[in-house]
C-alpha cells in the first residue's frame, strides 16, 4: 500500500491538503527513508528517490568503497564493488537498490506515521506563511464551535480562535454565523499555528472605516486616534490632508450611510466622529462633545487638563458611568478632571481663603496666585521663591518671606486638623 498507486496519492494529498507537489514528494521520500532505517538499521545511509515514471519510491543504500572495511553499514571493499563493476575506485560512493517490498508491516506502519506527521507539519507551515503577514487586517470566517468560552472560527483553509477576553460581552454567536474580526496575532503553537482574532481591538473600528470610507483608504482622510468601550460607545478623531474635504462628513457619509454601516457591523456600538486638532485644548473640547466646555486649564508637567463646564453640562460631560470622559481621555492621551462652574467657583473661594491666611500677601497678590494655579498654602510652601517673585512682580527676599509664611500656615492647618480630630468624637457624643 505504501508504494502502490503513489502518483494518485501524491495528487490526492496535493489537492485535498493544498500542499505543493514537491513538498508531498519530500514527505513520501522522508517516510520511506524512515521505514527503511527501521528495517535495516539507523546507521545505514539509505536514500529515497521518487520515480514519477514508475510511480514508486526507490530506496538506494549508499556505501563508500574502501580497501579495508571498518563499518560494514556504510563501507564496502573494493573487491566486492568490482565484482559488480570493474570500474569502481577507492572513495567512490557505491549505491545498491533496496527492495522496498521487504520492509515489512512494522516498517510500513512507521512510514504511515511519518507521512501523517509530515503532512500535519506542512499544513501548519502553510497556514503560518499564509497568515503571518495578515496581522492587523480584517478577516471573515464562520463560527464553528465553542471551547471553554473561546469561539473557534473557520477561515476556510485554517481555524482561528476568538478568545473570551477579545469578545464583546453584548455580542452572541451561534455555529454557522458569519463573523468579521481583527487579526490580533499569529503564533506558532505546538499543535498548529494559532490565528488569534479580536472583536474589541480599536483596530477593528479603524479597518471598518477604511472599508467604508474611500477617502481613508486613499489617504486623504486620516484616523488620528481611536478609543472604544466595546459594545457600548467609541470615539474616533479624524483629520484631512485636503482642505476641501471635511473629514467628519466623509466618515459620516450621505445621510449617515457610512457610519451606520460600521455601527451595524459592530452591532449597535455608538460612534462619535470628531475633528482632530493639534492644539490639545481645542482637541479636548472636541473630544468631550456633546458637552460644552467653558474653560480649559492645562498642567503640562502632570499631563493633566481641568475642564470647567456649565452646571447643566456636567452630567453630559462625564457621561453614563463616566463613559464619555473616559473615552475622551483615551482619545487624547491626557488625564482629565471635570468640574462644574459652581464647583469650580467654590474651589476658587476655598483656595483664596486659605492662601489669604498668608498674612504678607494682599488681596491682589492672592488673586494673582490663584489665577496662576496655586490651590492652597501647601502649594506656596512647596514653590520656589523665584517662581513666586515672577508671578507677583516682587523681589526674591519678599518671595522668600511668602514661602516661609506659607509654611507656617501649613503647620497651623495641620494643628487645627489634629485638634478637630481629637475633639470630634467628644462633640458628637455631647450632641447625642
Buried (B, 14 or more C-beta within 10 A) or exposed (E): EBBEEBBEBBEEBBEEBEBEEEBBBBBBBBBBBBBBBBBBEEEBBBBBEBEEEEBBBBBBBBBBBBEEBEEEBBBBBBEBBEEEEEEBEEEBEBEEEBEBEEBEEEBBBBBBEBBEBBBEEBBBBBBBEBBEEEBEEBBEBBBBEBEEEBBBBBBEEBBBBBBEEBBBEEBEBEEEEEBBBBBBEBEEEEEBBBBBBBBBBBBBBBBBBBBBBEBBEEEBBBBBBBBBBBBBBBBBBBBBEEEEEBBBBBBBBEEEEBBBBBBEBBEEBBBBBBBBBEEBBEBBBBBBBEBEBEEBBBEEEEEEBBBBBBEEBBEBBBBEEEBBBBBBBBBBEBEBEBBBBEBBEEBBEEBBEBBBBBEEBEEEBBBBBBEBEBBBBBBBBEBEBEBBBEBBEBEEEBBBBBBEBBBBBBEEBEEEEEEEEEEEEEEEEEEE
